[in-house]
Each structure stands twice: as C-alpha cells, then as structure tokens.
C-alpha cells in the first residue's frame, strides 16, 4: 500500500513537471469532478425536454444550446461524461486486474505453460473484437455492466503482454536472486520485490488504457449498441449531433470538443508518464 | 585442516532450446565434473574467463542453479550433509549458513527499497525482532561494512557503486553466515574502489571467521586475496594450488594465458 502511494506521488510529480501536461491533468480533474457531481453543476435534469424551443442555438439560458428535443446540451455533456468516464475507469480496472494477474502468472509459470498462455493471448488478439462485443450485446442484451465487462475483456490483452515482459525482466534481476538466496519464499518475493517494481508500469498502462476504452465505448454508442436512451454518453451525443450537424452544429461541436479534449489530455498524461517511467527503468 | 565444504564431481547442465515447443535440443554442461574442498576460515579463489562456469559453480552450491549430478558436502561439526540431495525445505536452514555477494551492485539491490528495508529482509526471515532491535542491528551492519548508519533510510540510487557493494555485503552478513560465495564482487567497480572492497572482504573474513569462495576473472585480484586458487575453463578445473606458487609457476597453458592477460605497467 505504501509502495503504491509512493508510486502515485512520483507519478504526480512527473505530471506536473511540465506546464502543458499539468494543464491537461487539471482539465481532466475538473471535468471528472464536474461529471461526477453533475447534479450540482448541471442547470437542468438530463432528460428534461422543452419541445417548444426545439434545437436552439447557444444563448444565456443554454450556453451550449439545446438538442432537437429541447434538452440542454451542456447538461447532457456532463451526464454523458459521467457514463464515459465510468466506463473508461471501470473497464480499465477490469482490464488491469485480468491483464496483470494473467501476465504475472504466465511469467512465473514453467516455460511451456508460459508459452501456451501467451499463444492464447496471440489468438485472442487475432479475433475481430468489435464484432465479438457486438455479438455479446446482441446475445445478452444491452446493459451498462456488460459494456464494462466486454470492453475490459478486450483491453486486458495488451496489459497481459506488458506485465509478463516486465515480470520476466524483474525476475531475472540479481536482487531477486539475492532474496532467494536469503531464503525468501515465493510469496515474499512477489510481495517485496515483484509487485512494487511492477506498480509503476501498471499505472502507466492504465492511464493509456482509459482513453482507448472511452473511444471504444463511444464507438459502440455511436453504432447504437452502447448506453440506452435517454441516458446520454459522449458517443450517443456525437451521434445525435452528427445527424443534425447542418441545422444545429452546436449539437455536434460541443460534445465532440469535450470528448476529443479529454482523449487528448488522457493520452498526453499517459505518454508523459510512460516516457518518465521508461527512463527510470533503464537507469 | 578442518574441512567446511567438499564438492565432488559437480555437474550443472542446461537443456538447449530447439524445436517448436523447446524439445529436441541437446544439453550444455556449464559445470562439468568439478571437485574441490574448502577448509574453515580459508579464502579460495576461483578464476576463469566469462562463460567458464565459475559463477554457475557458485550458484549451484547455494541452489540458485540446478545441480544435475555430483555432491556438495557441508561439514557442520561432526555432521556431514549432501546439499545436492536436499529438498527446497530441507535446504532452508543452510541458507542462513551460506550466503552470496553478487557481481553487479547496480542490479543486486531493489531500487524501490530503502537500505533499512533491504537489511530487514534477511532479519525478518530468520530473527523475530521488534523494530527497535532491527534498527540497532541494521546500524551495526552499516558500521561493520564501513558505511554511515545515518544513511539507512536512503535509496540505493543515492549511493556509489562501491557503497552499494558494501550494502550487498551487509545484507549477506545479516544472517551471520559461515560461508560466503563472492561472485565477482569487484569486477563491476572502478579499479580504485576494487582495492577497498577486497580489503573489506579480507578484514571481515578474519573478524567474523568467515570462509570464502572468491570468484573472479582477474587472476591478479584472486592472487592478492586468496591463499589457494583454482583455475576453471569450459566447466572444468584445470589447475589448482597455492596462489603464489600457481601464479609464479603456471603449468596449464590456460593459466599462463590468464596471467599474461593481466595488464602490466
């Protein structure tokens, strides 16, 4: 626990080491909080319709305008962000959990088991996953939980590979040999040496997984396989916006801006972290 | 003399990977029928170039490499145990008696642990100590290897190579071993620091009555520290004897080549 706290603090100091990344991080933090507590920040309920005004351009009451049903776009962006972030983090957590465990077990298993496990990952990589997720949705129906699980199940593969590689590297270092020579058992070596040295990599991987998961969710929502109406997600907002982009461009522009800005910031922070971490490990 | 360890016909072989599933390859004999004896309190050198099997020999004694044949007898008073036949659990008490100092001081300390934690790892395994006595013991160990006890809460990257090697030595000494295998402890260090570490090992040997197997590729270093030495190449010991004599009068051509390889100024 202490090690992960220290790793987290180190990551924060890396993020704030340059202004650009720091600004990205602050933007993400504010947006994330605003989405989480959307009830307090949003001026209207997300499903409240006002058919009288229809799709009206941005004005004082509706700063980002309204959609064709007269729903406030700003409100819907906040609520949609909540879904997108939730899917992003939850599916990433699923991916990290499965991927890290699988990778570690694979690396610590006998060679033949290890190669069998990794060939399985190779095979899974080759499957057309979007189609698989779509099939899952059709078979089990559309539920938010299924999206978490399905996307997590897709994203763990990369994590498993990276964690396996790192574990193999750490396992062969002399401090692990020294620990073994001191009579430390398997679990002791895991707890004291392997896990603490993996945490940095896992955190970095996770930050890079979040945006790709969010993109996948919005893609599914765009296809109409994601969250159910009237619940908004950034994917469904962009989709609705795209349908009316000539008549009501604000319906597309604002959700798309927030979505791309979030993805950009997440990727920026993740890239910064991974660069810093690589330097530390090559030292 | 009082024998501490006697190695007979030790063999370590590794399968060579081949084929789709790692089958069908041959084996490589990293250590091929090595026999020697080390007496209590003695420093014996083991010299050879890289790939000669000297590190593997050391690792086989401490069970970090798989023994494929032969015996390793450990003499403890009147008892004589063959380490090569013990199971992992039966070997556990010997981990406290036999320790190892590693070659690469930049790789042998966990970068995420403070020196105190590194020194606590062996203490936690063998001695049930409260935090206060652990701290005291760690400070003693720091002083023993010539480091400042107040640096206990620093991380390995804050130390130089020589200092890190001292920490590695302190960690090995924490369990109060009888026998230490020094696996090229100075070859990753600057020449000026090498002498300090060698002197430290030789001081500690007499202070704590340790027995050492000193592995190195530099025959001059081994001649300086050890009373007897063995020369190893291609998994076999080709020549052994009293260090000074062996260096003055090398019989095997390989030994002569090692001696010629020492730079002269």
Interface residues (C-beta under 8 A of the other chain):
Chain A: X3 X6 X111 X112 X115 X173 X174 X175 X177 X178 X179 X180 X181 X182 X183 X184 X188 X192 X193 X196 X197 X283
Chain B: X21 X22 X62 X64 X92 X95 X96 X99 X100 X102 X103 X104 X107 X108 X109 X110 X111 X112 X113 X121 X122 X125 X126 X157 X168 X171 X175
